[in-house]
């Protein structure tokens, strides 16, 4: 129980810090993840269903994130020509700019600023990777 509650509390602290850093960009970490998937996709767009699969979230969560990102002019949506019922989400130039600036903030003030020595961070990663794999998570 102590291990599970510690991991869950650590998640809450990290996501809270990430969301605080993303707030000036009017993003949550969930919407940031969608932007990053689109940023790193070959064509700058992905089917909405693929976004859900890659982020391992419910389709309704993807729809909500895309609704907000589209209102912010960070993504566009269009019918998927390969799937008459599907939707392609694409990142806009504004979305690329916001994803770049928000990544700089996260790198500087969260990812590179964790208050643990490098040795501990590597061990933490190894232990959590084993835990994820034991639950069938991807490599």
N, C-alpha and C positions, 0 to 999 in steps of 0.2 A: 504494500500500500504506500509506503513512504516513497519508493521509486516512482510509482505511477503519479502520485500527487505532485511530486517534485518536477517531473517532466511536464505535467499539465500546467503547473504554476509558471514554469520557465517559459512555456509557450505564450501564456497570457502576458507576461512581462515583455517578451520580445515583440509580439504582435502589437501590443500597446505602443511600444517605442517606434515601431515601423509606421503605424498609423499616424502617430504624432508628427513624424518627419515628413510624411506624405501629405498631411493636411494643407500645407501652403500650396500644394499642387491640386487641391480638391480631389485627392485620390484616397482610396483605402488600399491596403495591401492586396486584397482580392482583385480590385480593378487594375492595380499595378501589374499583377501577374498576367492578366489578360493582355495588357499592352506589351509586356515583354515577350509573350508567346508570338504575338503578331510581329513585333520588331525583328525577332530572330527567324521568322519563317521565310522561306526562299522568296515567295512572291509578295510578302507583306500582308497576306490574308490567309484565313483558314476557315473551314466550315465550323459553324457554331458547335456542332456535335463533337468535332475533333478537339475544340477548346475544352469542352467539358471532360472528355476522356483524359486529356493530358493533365488537366488540373485536378482530376478526380473529384468533380463536383456535380451536383444535380443540374439537369438542363435548365431548370427555372433560375438557378443561381447565375448561369451564363447569360440567360436572357436579361435578367435584372442588371448585371454588370454592363452588358452591351447597350442596354437602354440608356444608362447613365453616361457611358463613354460617348455614345452617339450625340446625346444632348450637349455634351462638352466639346463637340467637334473633334474628338480624339480618334474616333473610328467611324467608318461608314458600313452600312450593310446593303447587300444586294442579293437577289435570288442566285442560288448556286446553279450554274448551267449544267453541272454533272448530276444534279439531284433536284428535280422539279419542286420538291417540298422543302428543301434545305436552304439555308442562308449562309452566305460568305460574309465574314467580318474582315474589314481591311483597315489598316492603320493609316491615318492621314499624316500630312507633314507636321501639323500641329501636334498630333499624337507622338510622332518621333521626337519632336523637340521636348515635350513634357517627359517622355520616357527617359531621355538622355539626362535632363536636369534632375529628375527625381532619383535616378540611379546614382548620380554623383552624390546627392544628399545621403542616400542609404549607405553607399560605400563608405563615405567619410565618417558619418555619425552613428552607424550601427555595425555594419559588417566588419569594418576595420577597427572598430572601437570597443569590441567586447572586452570586458574587464577580467580576462583570464590569460595566462601565458600561452604561447603557441603550443607548447607540449600538451597542456590540458585540453586545448581546443581540438587538437588532433585525436587525442584519446576519446574525448566526448563524441566526436564524429564517428570513430570506429565502433564504439559501444552502441550508439544509436542506429548505425547502419546494420549491425547484427540484429538488433531488436526489430527494425523494419523488415529485414529479410525473413526473420522468423515468422512474421505475420503475412508473408507473401508479397511484400512490396517489391516494386521493380528495382533492378540493379542500379 
